[in-house]
């Protein structure tokens, strides 16, 4: 069911998002189609980027909370507890 609903609604929702912007800029201001497409892609990229830059507090664990095989260690710390390469 979670594949059917997005499959049914993805095209109509995409068309509803693209049509007002495309017809406004392309028909009235004679802007090229690729500019309209790149504007919509830029909006989606900015939404994804801003969501990644300002995550919810629960989205990423704090340093030291993640465990690996029962060991507590922070991000970037070696597994053995000693510096690598030396």
N, C-alpha and C positions, 0 to 999 in steps of 0.2 A: 504494500500500500504506500510505503514511503517513497517508492520509485514511480508509482503511477501518478500521484498528485503533482509532483514537480514536472513530470513529463507532459501532463495535460495543460498546466498553467504557465509553463515557461515561455512558450511562443506568444500567447496573448498578452502576458505581462510585459515581455520584451517589446512587443509592438506598441503597446500603450505608453511605454517609456520613451521610445524612439520617435514615434510619429509627431507629437507636438513640437519637439525640438527641430526635427528635420524639416517639416513643412514650414515652420515659422522662418527659419534661417534660409533654407534653400529657395523657397518660392518667393518670399518677400524681399530678401536681401541678396539673392543669387550667390550664396555661399556654396562652395563645392561640397559634394557628398562626403568625401573623406574627412573634411574638417568637422562635419557634424558627427561622424563616427568617432573620430579621435577625441572630441569634446566629451562624448558619453563615456568612452573608455577612461578618460582622465578623471571624470567624476567618480567612476567605480574605483579607480586606483586610489584616489584621495580618501574615499570612504574606508577602504581596506587599510591604507597607511595610517590614517588617524586612529582607527581601532587598534592597530598594532602598537602605536606610540603611546596610547593612553589606555592600557588594559585594566580590566577590573582587578581588584586586589586578589581575588581567588584564581585568576587566570594563570598566574605564574607563582610557583612556590618560592618561598624565601630561601636564601642560601643556608644549607645545612639541613633542610627538611627532607630533601630527596634522599632516598636510600638506595643502595645498590648491593645486593647480597648481604644485607644486614649491616653494612658499614654506613655510617653517616659521614658525608663529606660534602664540601661546598663545590661550586662550579669551578672546574679547572684544576682541582686538586688531584694529584696522582692517587691511584688506588692503594698503593703500598704505604703511603704516608711520607715517603722520602722523595726528594727531587729527582726527576728523570734526567738521564743523560750524563750522570756524573758519578 
